[in-house]
Amino acid sequence: MNNMNRALLMLLFFIGVNAQVSHYTYSVANFPYVAVNGTNSTATGINGLQDNIPIGFTFNFANVDYTTFSISTNGYIRLGKPITPGATSRNNNLRNNANQGPMLAPLWDYNNRGTGTISYRVIGAPPNRMLEVGWHNVNIGSGMASETFFASFKIRLFEFTNKIEYIYGSSLNPADELSASVGMGDEASFLSLTPGISFQSSSVVSNNAIADLEYLEGKRIIFTPPAACTGAITLSTVTPSYINTCFEEAPRKIKAIIQTLGASNIKYQWEQSFNQTSWVEISGAVATVLEPPVFTGETTYYRLRATCLTTGDVTYSEMSEIEGPAVPLNQVSNLTATTLTPSTVRIKWKNGSGYRRLVIMSDTLDITPPVSGFGLAENIQNPVYSGSGQQIVYDGTSTRAVINGLNCGQVYYARVYEFQRCGEPGSFDYYYNTTHTAANIITFSPAPANTVNLPVENDFSLFTGSNLSAAYPGWYEAAITTLPGTEPSMINPQGTTSTWRSSNVLGIPTAATFFSANTINSWLISPRINLLDDSVLKFKIALTDYTNANPDPSGIANTDDKLNILISTDECGFNWTPVYTFSAENTDEDFLTNVPTDFELDLSAYTGQTVQIAFQAVDGPVANGSTYDIHIGALSVATPLSLTEPSELNTLKFYPNPVTDVLTISNNDTINNAEVINLLGQKVFNAQYNTTEARIDFASFPEGVYVVNVTSGGKKQSFKVVRK
């Protein structure tokens, strides 16, 4: 379509009708909870589901009629569609719920129906029937069947009025154990509730961090559909308005961008045309988001029709045009580069108008662009840079790429190309946008790890298995690819992931990794640390059966497995020297047990140097058949004088801990000074006081562990606080 025709079409169509879910109103009141006495659902366990259950009547939600629903053990139902299985069913963000919408979520979290029941029933007579779906005494939070926190809640759907009710029973869960969502959504809009003394709602920001069920217990939330529409209806444009797609492939979704003009109770219907004159309805396409049918090769047009159910007024959106493959018009933009580790960088960008992106990097500025063509082989990509020359490090549909194998301090260059690819492996057609602009190139240089002063502490309490760098700035995970039967390397660990994970089976938080085959080469690496005289590395270590606290019958004995403690003195963590090794040769079986044992390592040989410390787990070239875990916890690097001082203020108290906003400190004697130190050794707060009760606002601090130093009458006390 040429620009003149497109401009004329823009004049023919208008903007504006609100998405329906955001127009629902709600009320909250006390109400007795009674368990649903009906048919037991077959949805059990982690991410359990039961699909396509008859509602028993026609229920209208957000102006769409539904006759079936599906149940998830994660605390929600989906109307008219099966539950999307897997991890997305527990990623409880109502704002990004397209994979699970339309949904009703009384308590959406990573739950587990390992105990209790999920039941449903239909009661009443037409036109006043009611569907009840209840989760009774089910495990909530963490997805574990052994979870000791339970909750009871249910949904009611009412025929004729189309009202929705959420009813909650008593629950057993302490605050901060959950990260739940309460609300509802379709594929284009949502309504998210925040429980409290006064409930809050939003259709802009989704609250998926509800941690306390106190304000839900014994409550009923009634959701009422919006009133009938009045006046004229107007629709927005659609996005994208122009799509190039491959033959026999499904085009990307088309969405009508709804603006808030007060209209409601609208019926939507997508229509299709091949000539912009004759239009036919697309069966089942009755939401504001369309998944177009497979492209058959003929230019196709789509538009959304909106009808007011009370006045019969009809308005159409702008058209979206779908044609065959072509070079994307718009190149990528907004490139950024972030150092993840001294050998790993993440590049991000804003996508252009194609379907895929190609990232080519080099150690020189001169990058040769790719060449469009037909019947070509698939691009060979490798995210580990070879060290020199031009290399494809990414080919995919994302907005980011992670590149490994880099040398910190060295300058590199990368260009990102928007393109479209059609065909099958072995015979692809490529359509590259090879425009070279300042917007699709970036120059970057991996930076060394952060440098910190003593003391350095890491108790792994905030480590979840995938957030080490965020929870403990300067720390990171890495790995070295190791082939079966080969000796594990100690040079230049790569990437940001490893087999180390979070564990609490020993009663204290630990980082744990398993030993089982002969390819593991996993690293936990510290920031760069300025060592002083008499510096000491301290930590607790234990060996258990795999994933539990029981003793392992064989453990490290008769294996070639090793846990190496290594030191690197270069800026980049490239070369490493072992300073201690736990192995079958030098580790008494009575020392490595399932009881955390204190271990100390003298670092005085590195006094005055800036070093990194690493824990390297390797299971050697021989597959021994033994599977067990080694745990590390309560880690510190300090001199005797830099360790946390013993309490001198016997009457000092502080609360709450963890803290989300204000920390209160009280003492019988006058508090003179308080300061806050982060894990990088940086002073982020310091204030003078002349009172027995001091307050520190932590709301602006990033999540993590902090040391608070308090002075009163010449005496000092230090304590740790967790900001959550």
Protein Blocks (a to p, Z undefined) as FASTA:
>chain_A
ZZklmmmmmmmpcehiadfklmpccdddddddddddddddfbecjhiacehiafhiacde
ehiacfbdcddfkopacehiacdehjklmmccfklmmlmmccddfbgcddddfbgcdddd
dedjdfkbccddddehiaeehiiakbcbdcdddddddehjlpacdddddddddehkaccd
eddddfkbccdddddfbdcddfkbccfkbfbfklmgopacddddddddehjddddddddf
bdcddehiacdddddddddehiahiacdddddfkomaccddehiacfbdcddddehiacd
dddddddfklopacdddddddddddddfbdcehiacddfbfkbccddddddfbfbdcddd
dfbfbdcdddddehiacddddfbdfhiajddfbdcjbfbdcdehiaehiacddddddddd
edjehiacddddfbdcfklgccdddddddddddddddehlmpgoiammmmmghiacdddd
ddehiacdfehiehjbdfbdcdfklopacdddddfblmbccddddddddddehiacdddd
ddddehiabdcfklmnoiabdcdddddfbfnomaccdfbdcdfklpcfklmccbdcdddd
dfklmgoiacdddddddebjbdghpacddddehiacddfklpccddfblkbccdddddfk
bccdddfbdcfbdcdddfkopafbdcddddfbdcddfklpccddddddddeehiacdddd
ddZZ
